[in-house]
Amino acid sequence: MKTTGVIIARFQTPYLHEGHQYLVNEIRAKHNKVIIILGVSPVKGSRRNPFDYYTREKLLKHFAPELLVLPLSDHPDDAMWSEHLDGLLTGSFPQESFVLYGSRDCFIPYYSGHLPVVALPELGDHSATAIRDANADKVLDSVDFRMGINYAYHNMYEKVYPTVDIAVLRNNETEVLLGKKHGVAQWRFPGGFANPADACYEDAAARELQEECGELITGPMQYVGSARIDDWRYRSEADKIMTLFFKTDFVGGEAKANDDLGEVAWFPVASLQHMIEENTIAAEHHVLVNMLVKNVRLSAQTIEQ
């Protein structure tokens, strides 16, 4: 019985480079039947995996229409992934035998299934990552290009952007530090977007506080609560901002406005509700004021008890 050649790869490039073409042509020369198994990431639309299965399938079939292209989801366990790969092939084609092919950075070190594998030599030093990076800012004047952008964004999951906001308190939680953004009249809590490099949201809060209010010395970040923020930038978008609200005790240092803030000042916590009524606190932070006032009140009651 003749074997079917199976290529295991991702093909995460806008076009098939010479290495890709060499790989496909080598297997086509060896086998009358060729199957390509495309890895499918659980992350929908990312810099490492920008092209979905359907886009890559069309790319391959445009190059060689006779190819059979099948998807295989990534799995955190290599043994389970190997089992799924074997099952996909033998379950779909129970009367056939297979040889699995791969090249640079291929699946072979992670495969523990029962099918024979062959590693093909490299042709050149082609890198899908380098190709994606080199073309990341390339804008084309074509309907297809614009349709591709439209397709990509409409097929992404709706996102929540995590932010952190911080209430710095002093004098037994009777005063709080607020800031004003440049050119904005209302006061707000310092804060900003969490960063992928942050180890945790507490670290993100500490980083944002230092960036916006200077080298303050504070106590540990204490979680107060979370809320969806009615940020004007996302009001008409499906994506939204969700903030994690922290409080911390002021220990020392001088508050200085930096980064997004043009001004900082201390205010009595007892005056915050009145400031809301006077429209001197940003509307999107009203929910945070209510959370803080309730938290401080409960803290004071606990101390009294």
QUITA-V18605 format. One line per field, one symbol per residue. phi: phi as a letter, one per 30 degrees, with the letter a starting at -180 (. if undefined). Layout:
phi: ???
//
This chain:
phi: .dccdbccachdbdaddeddddeddddddcbdcbccccdcdddcibddbdcdedddddeddddbeddccbcbddbdcdddddddddddddddbdcccbbcbabehddedcdbdccdbbcdddcicdbdddddddcdcdcccadeddddddddddccddcccdbbbbcdcbhhicbbcbbcdeicdddaddllddcedddadddddddddddcbiddcbdddcdclbadcddddcdccddbcbcccbbaddcajcdbdbhdccabacbdedcdddddddicceedceddedddedddddddddddd
//
